[in-house]
Amino acid sequence: MLPGLRLVRVPWRPGEGRPAPDWEARWGCPVLTAYDVPEAGGQVAAEALPPAPRRPGSVGRPLGVAVSVHDADGWDLPPGEEGEVWVNGPSVIHAYWGQTYARRFHQGWFRTGDRGYLDADGYLYLTGHLGADLPAWLRRAQPALEPARGRPRPGTVPG
């Protein structure tokens, strides 16, 4: 426990573990998850501070950007239906250098490549990652450690 610590914010992406349930007792403050997308300037959605309700499995509500979920044809999906998470807003980039991966952008929206759904109250739930069309430098690198030494193998990116 750290005196004066008011909250811990943990970025979360599909496929990563959620914060352990005992973290709040260990740290003595709320441990809140957030969904970060670098192309949107960082934080896209986050759980609110207590006493606001938290929904198990949700990364919270959008903050400062619009979030929408779309099917494979680009149609907006209703609450509860799973599809690709798209974001739009003043902090979201509109293209990569040289129009590389231009298909990631559609009418001002950035296609995150993450799968999820919004509930009827606007809480975002992440369920996975499409990943197939992501450039290698955008895919989340998994730690590749040398078992005996605990340091990165040559040619890998530490996580």
Order of alpha helices (4+ residues) and beta strands (2+ residues): beta-alpha-beta-beta-beta-beta-beta-beta-beta-beta
